[in-house]
Each structure stands twice: as C-alpha cells, then as structure tokens.
Amino acid sequence: MKSHNCPLCSSNKTQLYHTDDTRQYHACCVCEFVFVPSAFHLSEVDEKSRYDQHNNDPNDTDYRRFLSQVAKPLLERLPKQAKGLDFGCGPGPTLSVMFEEQGYTVDLFDKFYAQNDAVFHCKYDFITATEVVEHLSQPAFELSRLCDMLNPSGVLGVMTEMLSDSVSFTDWYYKNDPSHIGFFSRKTFLYLAKLWQLKLTIVSDRVVIFEK
C-alpha cells in the first residue's frame, strides 16, 4: 500500500488507520494527526457546494451559544481595542459579529466567501479558526502562517472536535463529513504547541487556545 507523508508534520512514519466505503484515513506516528489522503479530497466545486448548505445566521441564538465556546475564553484574554481575524469565516459570519459587539475590530477571510489575501500581510492580536482546521488540505502551511501573523502576546483560538481514545472512529459522525480531511487529538495540539513554542490551553474536547 502506498505510504503518505503526514500533511501536518511531514513525517513519513504513517500507517493506514481506517478504511470505509468512500475513503482511507491514515495516522501519523509522530504527531498523531489522522488525515485523508489527497486522492479522496473533494473538488473545490463540491466542497463549496457543501458549505453553501450551512445556515450560519448571526441571529441564531443556538449558533451563537455554540460559538461562545471559543469566544468566551478568548474574550477573557484580550486587551481592549484588540484586532482580530476570523479565518474561515464561512457564509454569514457570526463570530466576528460577536466580537465586534464587544468593541473589537475583526477582519474576515474565507477562500470561498471572503477571499481577501491582504490579511496575510497583517498582524493580529487574536485569530479564530472555528470548525475550519479539519478542512485544510495543507494544515502545516496554513496553521504556521496563522501563528506567524500573531502579534506578541497574540492568541489563536481553534475549534474542532477532537479525536480521543473514547471515540469509536468507525462510528464517529465527524469523520463522515466528506469535507473533513484532518482530525486532531490533544497530543496533536501538544505537538504543535511545542513546535511553535506557544502556551497551549485545552479548554474542552472541542476548543484549544494557543498563546504567544
């Protein structure tokens, strides 16, 4: 069977983790990232078609409550007048609205809905990536770039459902979304924190915060 280098740490020490009716999943023995090889990725047309089905309404109180899982711990860490970036904001941005209501300035980026490459030449006090890192085909490049865009004492808030020993991968709903191609565990985030030399706070099984 063809081996696949880890798209997060580039290690060639990977192995087949799981196979289902539609695709393969491989696991890295170094950073413990579980990933779907590129041969099984959706086309950009199909990927966007799936995102178009999302109903991200800033007036939806349940959606706001969901996003508050990352907003609340970030707000506790931010200085006044901090400037942020909502990376992968999706259609109908909501998290940025929640921060703006608290007096913060937030830029938007999304490769389908807010294509603004100028943000990558800016520095930010905080960056959010909610339900986006599991979609990245080049996670090492994208996440390292976000880290480099943080000001001194900047924070990066990530929301994604984490893979753990208590999860039965075969039955895990999160892996069944065809646009989900990378799965992080606590050990994966600890690996990244050590690599980037950042402080890591694991808020929950869905939210982590990196601090410079």
Order of alpha helices (4+ residues) and beta strands (2+ residues): beta-beta-beta-alpha-alpha-beta-alpha-beta-beta-alpha-beta-beta-alpha-beta-beta
